[in-house]
C-alpha cells in the first residue's frame, strides 16, 4: 500500500464509507449523524461533504440545494447554520449537522475525509472555514476537493492555516464534458481532465472515479509519484475488484465490506 509523510497509512487502511454508512431504507441518510455512527460502529473511515451556510459555517451536506434530501427547497447557502440544524433529513430524526458537531460525534475514533464542495467560482470562504475547524480538531482527518484552486489555496497556506499534518487531496475523473460539468468553461474542463493543475495543486493523495479505471493519471500518481489512490464510488463486486487492482482503497456504499 502506497503512503508518504503527507498521506499516512491511516488514510487508506480501511474501506471508506461514502457519506457515512448510509441506508435510506433503514433511516440512515447520507452525511447524517446516524450514517456516521454506523460507520464508526464497523470501524470504517468516513467521507463527508461540506457546504457553506449563509453565515459562514461549514455544514455536512452534499447538494448545493436542499430539495433532494429534505422537505425544504432552495440553496443551502441561503440559510444560516442554526436554520439548517433544524431541517430534517428525508423524514429521519436527523438534522443537517455542522462540521464541528459531526467531528464531535466521530470523536477521532475513525479517519474522516472531508470533501469541500465548490462551484468553481473562486470563493474560498468554505475552504478557509473548513481549515479552521479541522486545525482545531483531534483525530485523523484529511481534506479533498474536485476544485484544484481549493487544494492549491490550502497547500499554499498550509502553515498559516495550521494544516501541516493534514493530507490534502484531489477528487477527479477522466471526463468533464457531461452532467454538471457542462457548466464549466472548456478550458477548465480540459485542465481537470488532463490534470494540468498539478503544478499548483500538488495533492498528497488522489480520489479517482472507479468508472475510469484503469487510467494513466491515477496509475502515474500511484506508481510514479507514490501518491495513495482511493477509488469512488464502489457499489458492485465488479467495481470492488477493479478498485482492488488499481487503487489503494475504495470509497464504498450500498453494501457492507
C-alpha positions in Angstrom: 0.0 0.0 0.0 1.3 3.4 -1.0 2.0 6.0 1.6 4.0 9.2 2.2 4.7 11.6 5.1 1.8 13.8 4.0 -0.5 10.8 3.2 0.0 8.4 6.1 -1.1 4.8 6.2 -4.3 5.5 8.1 -5.7 7.3 5.1 -6.2 4.1 3.1 -6.0 1.5 5.9 -9.7 0.8 6.0 -12.6 1.0 3.5 -14.1 4.5 3.4 -17.9 4.8 3.8 -19.2 7.2 1.2 -21.1 9.9 3.1 -21.1 7.6 6.0 -22.6 4.1 6.1 -26.0 5.3 4.9 -29.1 3.2 4.2 -32.2 5.2 3.5 -34.4 2.2 3.9 -33.2 1.9 7.5 -33.4 5.7 8.2 -29.7 6.4 7.8 -29.5 9.3 5.4 -26.2 10.2 3.6 -24.0 12.6 5.6 -26.2 12.2 8.7 -25.1 11.5 12.3 -26.8 8.1 12.0 -24.7 7.2 8.9 -21.6 8.4 10.7 -22.4 6.4 13.8 -23.0 3.2 11.7 -19.6 3.6 10.0 -17.9 4.1 13.4 -19.5 1.0 14.8 -17.9 -1.0 12.0 -14.6 0.7 12.1 -14.8 2.2 8.7 -13.3 5.6 7.7 -15.9 8.2 6.7 -16.1 10.5 3.8 -18.4 13.5 4.2 -19.2 16.6 2.1 -19.4 20.2 3.3 -21.3 23.2 2.1 -21.2 26.8 3.3 -24.2 28.3 5.2 -25.3 31.9 4.9 -23.4 32.9 8.0 -20.2 31.2 7.0 -20.4 27.9 8.8 -19.3 24.6 7.2 -22.3 22.2 7.3 -22.3 18.5 6.3 -24.4 18.2 3.2 -23.7 17.1 -0.3 -26.0 19.1 -2.6 -26.0 22.8 -3.2 -29.8 22.8 -2.7 -32.0 21.4 0.0 -34.6 19.8 -2.4 -33.4 16.2 -2.8 -32.8 15.3 0.9 -35.1 17.5 2.9 -38.7 18.8 2.9 -37.3 22.3 2.1 -36.2 23.9 -1.1 -33.6 26.4 -2.2 -29.9 26.8 -1.8 -28.1 25.6 1.3 -26.1 28.9 1.2 -29.3 30.8 1.7 -29.9 29.5 5.2 -28.0 30.1 8.5 -26.3 27.3 10.2 -28.9 27.5 13.0 -31.7 27.3 10.4 -30.1 24.3 8.7 -29.6 22.5 12.0 -33.4 22.4 12.4 -34.1 20.9 8.9 -34.9 17.2 9.0 -33.1 14.8 6.6 -35.5 12.9 4.4 -38.0 12.2 7.2 -35.4 10.8 9.5 -34.9 12.0 13.1 -31.6 13.5 12.0 -31.0 17.1 11.1 -28.3 18.8 9.0 -25.1 18.8 11.2 -22.4 21.4 11.2 -18.9 20.1 10.6 -17.9 20.8 14.3 -20.8 18.8 15.5 -20.1 16.0 13.0 -16.5 15.9 14.2 -17.6 15.8 17.9 -19.8 12.8 17.1 -17.0 10.9 15.5 -14.5 12.0 18.2 -11.5 10.8 16.3 -12.5 7.1 16.5 -12.1 6.6 12.7 -10.5 8.7 10.0 -12.6 11.4 8.3 -12.1 12.6 4.8 -13.8 16.0 4.3 -14.7 16.9 0.7 -15.1 20.6 0.2 -17.8 21.3 -2.4 -17.1 24.0 -4.9 -19.0 26.0 -7.6 -15.6 26.7 -9.2 -16.2 30.4 -8.8 -13.1 31.4 -6.8 -14.9 31.6 -3.5 -12.6 30.3 -0.8 -14.6 31.0 2.3 -15.7 27.4 2.8 -12.1 26.2 2.3 -10.9 28.7 5.0 -13.6 27.8 7.4 -13.1 24.1 6.9 -9.4 24.5 7.6 -10.1 26.4 10.8 -12.4 23.6 12.0 -10.0 20.8 11.0 -7.0 22.5 12.6 -8.8 22.7 15.9 -10.0 19.0 15.8 -8.4 15.8 17.1 -8.1 12.6 15.3 -7.1 11.6 11.7 -8.6 14.0 9.2 -7.9 14.6 5.5 -9.4 17.2 3.1 -10.1 16.9 -0.6 -12.0 18.7 -3.4 -12.7 18.5 -7.1 -11.6 22.1 -7.3 -7.8 22.4 -7.6 -8.0 26.0 -6.6 -9.3 25.0 -3.2 -6.5 22.5 -2.7 -3.9 24.9 -4.0 -5.1 27.6 -1.6 -4.9 25.2 1.4 -1.5 23.9 0.3 0.0 27.4 -0.2 -1.3 28.5 3.2 -0.7 25.2 5.0 1.4 26.7 7.7 -0.7 29.8 8.3 -3.9 27.6 8.5 -2.2 25.1 10.8 -2.7 22.2 8.4 0.8 20.9 8.5 -0.3 17.3 9.3 -3.5 17.2 7.3 -3.4 15.4 3.9 -4.8 17.3 1.0 -6.2 15.5 -2.0 -7.8 16.0 -5.4 -11.1 14.2 -6.4 -11.1 13.6 -10.1 -12.4 11.6 -13.0 -11.5 11.2 -16.7 -14.3 13.2 -18.4 -15.7 16.6 -17.6 -18.0 17.2 -20.6 -21.3 15.9 -19.4 -23.7 16.3 -16.5 -22.9 19.1 -14.1 -19.5 19.6 -15.6 -21.1 21.2 -18.7 -21.4 24.4 -16.6 -17.6 24.8 -16.7 -15.7 26.6 -19.3 -14.0 24.4 -21.9 -10.5 25.5 -20.7 -11.4 24.4 -17.2 -12.8 21.0 -18.4 -9.5 20.5 -20.3 -7.4 21.4 -17.2 -9.3 19.0 -15.0 -9.4 16.1 -17.4 -5.7 16.3 -18.1 -4.6 17.1 -14.5 -3.0 20.4 -15.8 -3.3 21.9 -12.3 -0.6 19.6 -10.9 2.0 22.4 -10.6 -0.2 24.4 -8.2 -2.4 21.8 -6.5 0.4 19.2 -5.7 -2.1 16.8 -3.9 -0.9 14.4 -1.2 -3.4 11.8 -2.5 -5.9 11.2 -5.3 -9.5 10.1 -5.1 -10.5 8.8 -8.6 -13.7 7.5 -10.2 -13.9 3.7 -10.3 -15.7 4.1 -13.6 -12.5 5.4 -15.1 -10.1 2.7 -14.0 -7.6 1.8 -15.2 -6.3 5.2 -16.4 -2.9 6.8 -16.9 -3.5 9.6 -14.3 -4.1 7.5 -11.2 -1.6 5.0 -12.4 1.2 7.5 -12.7 0.2 9.3 -9.4 0.4 5.9 -7.6 3.3 4.2 -9.3 5.4 7.1 -10.3 4.8 9.7 -7.6 3.9 7.4 -4.7 0.5 9.0 -4.0 -2.2 6.9 -2.4 -5.2 6.4 -4.6 -8.7 5.9 -3.4 -11.5 4.9 -5.8 -15.1 6.1 -5.7 -17.9 5.2 -5.6 -17.7 1.4 -5.4 -21.2 -0.2 -5.4 -20.8 -3.6 -7.1 -18.5 -6.7 -6.7 -17.0 -5.9 -10.2 -16.2 -2.3 -9.1 -14.6 -3.6 -5.9 -12.4 -5.9 -7.9 -11.3 -3.0 -10.2 -10.6 -0.8 -7.2 -8.5 -3.6 -5.5 -6.4 -3.9 -8.7 -5.8 -0.2 -9.4 -6.2 1.7 -6.2 -5.1 1.5 -2.5 -8.6 1.7 -1.1 -12.3 2.1 -2.0 -14.9 4.6 -1.1 -18.0 2.4 -1.0 -21.7 2.5 -0.5 -24.7 0.1 -0.6 -23.0 -2.9 0.9 -21.0 -4.0 4.0 -17.4 -4.9 3.1 
